[in-house]
């Protein structure tokens, strides 16, 4: 008797649409979060020494909160571009795997992982801004584990691609 795997079918049009919409929305969300945190990190109190000498007490030295905002912006700059690159390359690889009839479970997993990653990165930023340890580290590790999972899924999907199943037709003029 053959065991039936409910994930051994190609993704439906609805699943394809959800995957593309989720990637687009989550990318926009992460980009907005990144932009806001970078703008929030601008330290208006970070002046040169001659400003302190000239204006005395009117210029406030760099506060811990300002340093924290700068660290959040630096962390976003260090991580988010690479992470989104990994997510989008996995999406492209998965599209080829799906086009060759080998989509399986990966399409759904990638959709959930970008959503979960977006939530973890947002929570990480909030925890970083308020100094909530160990939650900050926990959310960073969880977000990073989503990226590692996506990279593994992309590698698995790449090995499933069978380009001989893709039919190419010349466009009619």
DASULJO-V435898 format. One record per pair of residues at least 12 apart in sequence whose ideal C-beta (glycine too) atoms are under 6 Angstrom apart, sorted by sequence separation. I is the first residue (numbers start at 0). J is the second residue. D is the distance in whole Angstrom. If there is no record, write none. Layout:
i:I j:J d:D
i:I j:J d:D
//
This chain:
i:46 j:58 d:5
i:93 j:105 d:6
i:126 j:138 d:6
i:93 j:106 d:6
i:44 j:59 d:5
i:123 j:138 d:4
i:45 j:61 d:5
i:93 j:109 d:6
i:122 j:138 d:5
i:123 j:139 d:5
i:44 j:61 d:6
i:119 j:138 d:5
i:123 j:142 d:6
i:89 j:109 d:6
i:44 j:65 d:6
i:119 j:141 d:5
i:120 j:142 d:5
i:42 j:65 d:4
i:119 j:142 d:4
i:116 j:142 d:5
i:86 j:113 d:5
i:40 j:68 d:4
i:39 j:68 d:5
i:40 j:69 d:5
i:116 j:145 d:4
i:115 j:145 d:6
i:40 j:72 d:4
i:112 j:145 d:5
i:36 j:71 d:5
i:37 j:72 d:5
i:36 j:72 d:5
i:112 j:148 d:6
i:112 j:149 d:5
i:36 j:75 d:5
i:33 j:75 d:5
i:108 j:152 d:6
i:33 j:79 d:5
i:105 j:152 d:5
i:105 j:156 d:5
i:71 j:124 d:6
i:71 j:127 d:5
i:101 j:159 d:4
i:89 j:149 d:5
i:96 j:156 d:4
i:85 j:146 d:6
i:92 j:153 d:5
i:99 j:160 d:5
i:99 j:161 d:5
i:86 j:149 d:6
i:93 j:156 d:5
i:96 j:159 d:5
i:82 j:146 d:5
i:85 j:149 d:6
i:89 j:153 d:4
i:92 j:156 d:5
i:96 j:160 d:5
i:100 j:164 d:6
i:85 j:150 d:6
i:92 j:157 d:5
i:95 j:160 d:5
i:99 j:164 d:4
i:98 j:165 d:6
i:22 j:90 d:6
i:10 j:97 d:6
i:18 j:106 d:6
i:25 j:113 d:5
i:29 j:117 d:6
i:36 j:124 d:6
i:21 j:110 d:5
i:28 j:117 d:5
i:32 j:121 d:6
i:9 j:100 d:6
i:22 j:113 d:6
i:10 j:102 d:5
i:14 j:106 d:6
i:18 j:110 d:5
i:21 j:113 d:6
i:25 j:117 d:4
i:9 j:102 d:5
i:17 j:110 d:6
i:21 j:114 d:6
i:10 j:106 d:4
i:6 j:103 d:5
i:6 j:104 d:4
//
